[in-house]
Amino acid sequence: MKEHIEKTNRVSVSVILLTIILMIQVILVLYPLAFTVSASFSDSNSLASTSIVPFKHKFSVFQYQRLFTQTNYFHWYLNTLIIATSNMIITVFVCSLCGYIFSRFTFPFRKPIMASMIILQMFPSFIGMIATYVILWKLNALNTLWGLVLVYSAGSIPFNSWLMKGYFDTIPHDIAEAAYIDGATPLGAFLRVVVPAAKPQIIFLALTSFTGPWMDFIFPRLVLRTDSKKTLAVGLYEMINGRAADHFTMFAAGALLVAIPFTILFVLGQKSLLQSLATTGGKE
Amino acid sequence: MEIDSNLIKKTKIASCCFMGLGQVLYLKQYVRGILMMLFEIIMIFCCTPVFNSAIPTALYGVITLGSPKPEGTPIKMLDHSIFMLIEGLFTIIILGIFIILYISQVKTGMKDAERIIKRGRYPTAKEIRNHLATKSFPVLGITPSLLLLSIFTLIPLLFSMLIAFTNYSSPDHIPPKNLVDWVGLSNFTTMFSRNIGGNWPKAFARVAVWTLLWAVLSTFTCFFTGFLFAVILRDKRIQFPKFFRTVFILPYAIPQMLSLFVWANLLNGTFGPINRTLQYWHIIQQGIPWLSNPTVAKLTLVLVNIWIGFPYSMILTTSSMTAISQAQYEAAQIDGASRWQQFIHITLPLVMYQLKPALIMQFAGNINNFGAVFFLTGGGPNLMFGTNNLTISTQAGSTDLLISWIYKLTMNTPNQYQLASVLSILVFIVLVPFALYNFTHTKAFKDGEL
């Protein structure tokens, strides 16, 4: 009997200890978020004047007003949306097509092309940024959104084509062949039969290629010049860089308006996202 | 219709003489043959004054990178070395495609001729249409992607490699005002040789060591923190595991750049709320120099990186642990193994084995983790070598990784494009083993498809 009590005591001690560790981690995770939310609703402009205890000050939407009246925030948001959406459309179309062709067709130099794509995806594309800049200059694409979209979609081809190829490999071959017998062209069969069968993976591709450009900083900084052409990443960076103390609360408001839709998107797409992560990360 | 028994030989000779000729003369592949002949005609014209001798000019331009013009020539008329280099690269790639196409059309022409002889007839219109549909679809489908890739990925990568062998840098070698010249390996000696390079080799050694240390530390701290919480949350005695899991995933959902900015402000030495809170509670007298002391800044980077990166590892380890069969644990319990022993002998080795590829790729990713460094510390504080401030002469800060140093050398004045390129080549070389590992571990490679 005594032994039994000792055991339950020990068990509860370790449970309490673990729960304390978990609670500390919860505080560590939530503290920066709470502070940011609280700062965005403050009426003072600087970091120095924020209260060290979140939500202790007067509630105010002044920072949000400043954001939309004193900066080009709305334009930045719109530009980022345009870039992300165009990148998503191009990437989904181009990379699913490439992945499908990799998976089903033979073509000249198939092996060297596919092998070099695996190698290419390893290298961060901004290593070549000087040349990218000059090429965009020659194409008259500096300070344009479409130039940026071209850079993003080109850069994502190697990785995403392989991703899609892997998925198409698992789809039975006969569904497209049935369409051929009905007289469909390869492209028609691909669009009408194969794409619907690959819907989950295509949604995943759309999601990642939509979220990808949001926080890229290097290329927009290189390519976009005028303030109204900027993306959120550059706009927010310049708002806070150097004079952090002056604009932190306005930055917090701007950051929150990005982070909230992202978190919602993440929660909605969580299941497919986590599944994909688990399979690509763990079991290759 | 009689089939010429010398068809293969004739096609070979004709196609060798002129691209597409065999196809038109002997194989009745008129459209394909004429298109190829057109390609060769255009290429030939590009070598003659008809098209401004485009190809020889471009090739000559790559070799010389432009020649000086007399004083007073308007800027527009001066040779622009960088344009010349890129145009030259472009021409070389087109020439490469031309040569490959030339060889392959001879081969496919011979193969087609062989098939015609074997069958004793030319293919019917229907056969041609079917063949076109299956053969041309992949080629047409993949060509736009390859074009985009070569313009926006391949040429830039080659270009940035080549720049390492030139003197492209400000203030003296910036086109269009000045020319850029090939300088051989002198940039490499500047960067790596102690006798010649002055401050550069010193800065390089510091940055390279920190890059490696950072990659090891950041990968393992993130992984084991994530692993720890995955294990704790699997304990059935813990209440509300779902709540904890949802909270812990938040840093993964929020864009990394925003979290880094917020942390940079929280940790601000004088105004940051963390220092102010600690001072308010009288835990510290003076603010902790989170981002302004070289050693503390490095530690801060690793800690903030855990905050950002542990959820991902938690997700990976959780899913990998669910794959371990319960039977193993039951067997271990019967043998009297404690929880800790079960963890050390069953969970840990299995999870590590499963996640080894993921860990290796994370390590490679961390070598190039531009964001963490650039947005949190901006590479700062200054890199001191005794009393010698290396940041002034080389732009390298004490928390800079190779990749953020490359960025600074490229974007900040005075631009040192040539030295940035030397470092890019180094990053390339460092990444090769990872690329090969990645390559040999793809399913396609294992299946013998590549």
Boltz contact constraints between the chains, C-beta under 6 A:
constraints:
  - contact:
      token1: [A, 15]
      token2: [B, 237]
      max_distance: 6.0
  - contact:
      token1: [A, 18]
      token2: [B, 232]
      max_distance: 6.0
  - contact:
      token1: [A, 22]
      token2: [B, 244]
      max_distance: 6.0
  - contact:
      token1: [A, 26]
      token2: [B, 247]
      max_distance: 6.0
  - contact:
      token1: [A, 29]
      token2: [B, 247]
      max_distance: 6.0
  - contact:
      token1: [A, 32]
      token2: [B, 262]
      max_distance: 6.0
  - contact:
      token1: [A, 32]
      token2: [B, 266]
      max_distance: 6.0
  - contact:
      token1: [A, 36]
      token2: [B, 262]
      max_distance: 6.0
  - contact:
      token1: [A, 47]
      token2: [B, 265]
      max_distance: 6.0
  - contact:
      token1: [A, 47]
      token2: [B, 271]
      max_distance: 6.0
  - contact:
      token1: [A, 48]
      token2: [B, 271]
      max_distance: 6.0
  - contact:
      token1: [A, 52]
      token2: [B, 273]
      max_distance: 6.0
  - contact:
      token1: [A, 52]
      token2: [B, 276]
      max_distance: 6.0
  - contact:
      token1: [A, 52]
      token2: [B, 277]
      max_distance: 6.0
  - contact:
      token1: [A, 94]
      token2: [B, 145]
      max_distance: 6.0
  - contact:
      token1: [A, 97]
      token2: [B, 141]
      max_distance: 6.0
  - contact:
      token1: [A, 98]
      token2: [B, 145]
      max_distance: 6.0
  - contact:
      token1: [A, 101]
      token2: [B, 138]
      max_distance: 6.0
  - contact:
      token1: [A, 101]
      token2: [B, 141]
      max_distance: 6.0
  - contact:
      token1: [A, 101]
      token2: [B, 142]
      max_distance: 6.0
  - contact:
      token1: [A, 105]
      token2: [B, 138]
      max_distance: 6.0
  - contact:
      token1: [A, 107]
      token2: [B, 138]
      max_distance: 6.0
  - contact:
      token1: [A, 107]
      token2: [B, 139]
      max_distance: 6.0
  - contact:
      token1: [A, 111]
      token2: [B, 450]
      max_distance: 6.0
  - contact:
      token1: [A, 115]
      token2: [B, 450]
      max_distance: 6.0
  - contact:
      token1: [A, 118]
      token2: [B, 439]
      max_distance: 6.0
  - contact:
      token1: [A, 119]
      token2: [B, 435]
      max_distance: 6.0
  - contact:
      token1: [A, 122]
      token2: [B, 431]
      max_distance: 6.0
  - contact:
      token1: [A, 122]
      token2: [B, 435]
      max_distance: 6.0
  - contact:
      token1: [A, 124]
      token2: [B, 368]
      max_distance: 6.0
  - contact:
      token1: [A, 127]
      token2: [B, 160]
      max_distance: 6.0
  - contact:
      token1: [A, 127]
      token2: [B, 424]
      max_distance: 6.0
  - contact:
      token1: [A, 128]
      token2: [B, 156]
      max_distance: 6.0
  - contact:
      token1: [A, 128]
      token2: [B, 157]
      max_distance: 6.0
  - contact:
      token1: [A, 128]
      token2: [B, 160]
      max_distance: 6.0
  - contact:
      token1: [A, 130]
      token2: [B, 417]
      max_distance: 6.0
  - contact:
      token1: [A, 131]
      token2: [B, 156]
      max_distance: 6.0
  - contact:
      token1: [A, 131]
      token2: [B, 159]
      max_distance: 6.0
  - contact:
      token1: [A, 132]
      token2: [B, 156]
      max_distance: 6.0
  - contact:
      token1: [A, 134]
      token2: [B, 82]
      max_distance: 6.0
  - contact:
      token1: [A, 134]
      token2: [B, 86]
      max_distance: 6.0
  - contact:
      token1: [A, 151]
      token2: [B, 152]
      max_distance: 6.0
  - contact:
      token1: [A, 154]
      token2: [B, 148]
      max_distance: 6.0
  - contact:
      token1: [A, 154]
      token2: [B, 149]
      max_distance: 6.0
  - contact:
      token1: [A, 154]
      token2: [B, 152]
      max_distance: 6.0
  - contact:
      token1: [A, 154]
      token2: [B, 153]
      max_distance: 6.0
  - contact:
      token1: [A, 157]
      token2: [B, 145]
      max_distance: 6.0
  - contact:
      token1: [A, 157]
      token2: [B, 149]
      max_distance: 6.0
  - contact:
      token1: [A, 186]
      token2: [B, 137]
      max_distance: 6.0
  - contact:
      token1: [A, 215]
      token2: [B, 255]
      max_distance: 6.0
  - contact:
      token1: [A, 215]
      token2: [B, 257]
      max_distance: 6.0
  - contact:
      token1: [A, 240]
      token2: [B, 261]
      max_distance: 6.0
  - contact:
      token1: [A, 244]
      token2: [B, 265]
      max_distance: 6.0
  - contact:
      token1: [A, 245]
      token2: [B, 271]
      max_distance: 6.0
  - contact:
      token1: [A, 248]
      token2: [B, 265]
      max_distance: 6.0
  - contact:
      token1: [A, 255]
      token2: [B, 258]
      max_distance: 6.0
  - contact:
      token1: [A, 259]
      token2: [B, 254]
      max_distance: 6.0
  - contact:
      token1: [A, 259]
      token2: [B, 258]
      max_distance: 6.0
  - contact:
      token1: [A, 262]
      token2: [B, 255]
      max_distance: 6.0
  - contact:
      token1: [A, 263]
      token2: [B, 253]
      max_distance: 6.0
  - contact:
      token1: [A, 266]
      token2: [B, 253]
      max_distance: 6.0
  - contact:
      token1: [A, 274]
      token2: [B, 315]
      max_distance: 6.0
  - contact:
      token1: [A, 277]
      token2: [B, 315]
      max_distance: 6.0
  - contact:
      token1: [A, 278]
      token2: [B, 319]
      max_distance: 6.0
  - contact:
      token1: [A, 281]
      token2: [B, 316]
      max_distance: 6.0
  - contact:
      token1: [A, 281]
      token2: [B, 358]
      max_distance: 6.0
  - contact:
      token1: [A, 282]
      token2: [B, 316]
      max_distance: 6.0
  - contact:
      token1: [A, 282]
      token2: [B, 320]
      max_distance: 6.0
  - contact:
      token1: [A, 282]
      token2: [B, 354]
      max_distance: 6.0
  - contact:
      token1: [A, 282]
      token2: [B, 355]
      max_distance: 6.0
  - contact:
      token1: [A, 284]
      token2: [B, 357]
      max_distance: 6.0
